[in-house]
């Protein structure tokens, strides 16, 4: 799926954030998700977690702990 995304869009920012969080060690990932929830709310945290799950499923990797 090589969909084109405007690099100035919220969708692009979200995908970049998901990739960055996915590369964090587990403890840092948990801390970051808690910070997102504190600063942006539960909906933002859940959206980020859904993005992480989608990324991991797409990459055919082992399910990681959130």
N, C-alpha and C positions, 0 to 999 in steps of 0.2 A: 504494500500500500504506500505508494509514493504521492500522497496528497500534498498539494501546495498550500502553505500557510503563510499569511502575511507576517513577516518578522517583527512588525510593530503591533501585533495584536495581543490581546489577553490570552488567547489560546496558545500562542508561541511562548509567552512568558510562563504559562502554566507547565507546558511540556519541558521547558528548560529547568524549571524548579523541580519537577518530578525527577528528571535525570540527575540533578545535583544531589537531591536527598537520597536517591537510590545508591549513590556512591559513598554515602556516609557510613561510618561504623554504627553498629546497632544502637549503642548508648547515645551517640550524637543524633541519630535519626529520631530516637524517642524524645530527646530534649527539644529538637527542632519542631516536632509535631506538637509538643506541649506549648511551645512558644507561639506557634501559628494559632493554636486554639485560644491562647490568652489574648493575642493582639488582633486576630481577624475573626475569631469565633469558631464554633464547632462545625458549622457548615464548610468553612474553608479547610479545616483539618480533614474532614471526611472526604472532601473533593480531592485533596492531596493524597490521602490514603488510597482512594479508588484509582487514582492515576498510577500510583506505585504498583498496586496489584495488577492493573492492566499491563504495565510495562513488564513486570516479571512474567506474567502469563504469555505475553508476546515473545519474550526472549527465551521461552521454554526453560526457565531456571527453576530451581527449588523455591517453593514458597518461603519467603523470608518473614521473620517476626517483625511486627510493627511496634 
